């Protein structure tokens, strides 16, 4: 649209385009302070994020160093356990190990009645022995 159309001035070729371009440039320049303010805020946030990331990386580095020292400290003892663990694994893989619980149950079921009987017999023998020990002493007192 030609801004001078209503003024009775003849249309100058390219002039309206120049006016449109100048108007667009003026609008862009008017927005520049807000754009710079937004850019400044974004740069500030980026700086904060970078600082936070640097602190996090430093903390992760300290943790990694501690873990490395712990691994070095534990590596030798754990490696020393390997042969014993392999032997235990072979023993536990033996099919005989699977029968241990049943064998222990049978031993318990078979031996507990015998042990109970032996305890009862021991108690009886102890009481009979106690009676026999007292009688001769009682008989000596009576004669």
C-alpha positions in Angstrom: 0.0 0.0 0.0 1.3 3.4 -1.0 1.3 5.8 2.0 1.2 8.9 -0.3 -1.7 7.6 -2.5 -4.3 9.8 -0.8 -2.0 13.0 -0.9 -2.2 13.3 -4.7 1.5 12.6 -5.2 2.5 10.4 -8.1 3.6 6.9 -7.2 7.4 6.6 -7.3 8.5 3.1 -8.3 10.2 1.3 -5.4 9.4 4.0 -2.9 6.6 2.1 -1.2 8.8 -0.9 -0.9 11.4 1.3 0.8 8.9 2.7 3.2 7.7 -0.8 4.0 11.3 -1.9 4.6 11.9 1.1 6.8 8.8 0.4 8.8 9.7 -3.3 9.3 13.2 -2.2 10.4 11.8 0.3 12.8 9.5 -2.4 14.3 12.4 -4.7 14.7 14.5 -2.0 16.4 11.7 -1.4 18.8 11.7 -5.0 19.7 15.5 -5.1 20.2 15.6 -4.1 23.9 13.1 -6.8 24.8 15.0 -9.3 22.7 18.3 -8.3 24.3 16.8 -8.6 27.7 15.5 -12.1 26.9 18.9 -13.0 25.5 20.6 -11.7 28.6 18.3 -13.8 30.9 18.9 -16.9 28.8 22.7 -16.3 29.0 22.4 -16.0 32.8 20.4 -19.3 33.0 23.0 -21.0 30.8 25.8 -19.7 33.0 23.9 -21.1 36.1 23.4 -24.4 34.4 27.0 -24.6 33.4 28.1 -23.8 36.9 25.8 -26.5 38.3 27.0 -29.0 35.7 30.6 -28.2 36.6 29.9 -28.8 40.3 28.0 -32.0 39.5 30.9 -33.3 37.4 33.4 -32.4 40.2 31.3 -34.3 42.7 31.0 -37.3 40.3 34.7 -37.3 39.8 35.3 -37.4 43.6 32.9 -40.3 43.9 34.5 -42.1 41.0 37.9 -41.7 42.7 36.6 -43.1 46.0 34.9 -46.0 44.2 38.2 -46.8 42.3 40.1 -46.8 45.6 37.5 -49.1 47.2 37.6 -51.5 44.2 41.4 -51.6 44.4 41.3 -52.3 48.1 38.7 -55.1 47.7 40.0 -56.6 44.5 42.8 -58.7 46.0 40.7 -60.3 48.8 37.8 -61.1 46.4 40.2 -62.7 44.0 41.7 -64.7 46.8 38.2 -66.1 47.6 37.7 -67.4 44.0 39.3 -70.8 44.4 37.4 -71.6 47.6 34.1 -70.4 46.1 34.7 -72.6 43.0 35.3 -75.6 45.3 32.2 -74.9 47.3 30.3 -74.6 44.0 31.5 -78.0 43.0 30.5 -79.6 46.3 27.0 -77.9 46.2 26.5 -79.2 42.6 27.0 -82.8 43.9 23.7 -84.7 43.8 24.4 -86.0 47.3 23.9 -82.6 48.7 20.2 -82.7 47.6 19.7 -85.7 49.9 21.1 -84.0 53.1 17.8 -82.6 54.3 16.0 -86.0 54.0 18.9 -87.8 55.6 18.9 -85.4 58.5 15.1 -85.8 58.9 15.5 -89.6 59.0 18.4 -89.5 61.5 16.2 -87.2 63.7 13.2 -89.5 63.4 15.2 -92.6 64.1 17.6 -91.4 66.8 15.3 -89.1 68.9 13.2 -92.0 70.2 16.4 -93.9 71.1 17.9 -90.9 72.9 14.6 -90.4 74.8 14.7 -94.1 75.8 18.3 -93.8 76.9 17.5 -90.7 79.0 14.6 -92.5 80.7 16.8 -95.5 81.4 19.5 -93.2 82.8 17.0 -91.6 85.1 15.7 -95.0 86.3 19.3 -96.3 86.8 20.1 -93.1 88.7 17.2 -93.4 91.0 17.9 -97.1 91.6 21.5 -96.3 92.3 20.5 -93.6 94.6 18.3 -96.0 96.5 21.0 -98.6 96.7 23.5 -96.1 98.1 21.1 -94.9 100.8 20.0 -98.4 102.0 23.4 -99.7 103.2 23.7 -96.5 105.2 20.2 -96.9 106.7 20.9 -100.6 107.5 24.2 -99.7 109.4 22.2 -97.3 111.5 19.7 -100.0 112.4 22.1 -102.7 113.7 
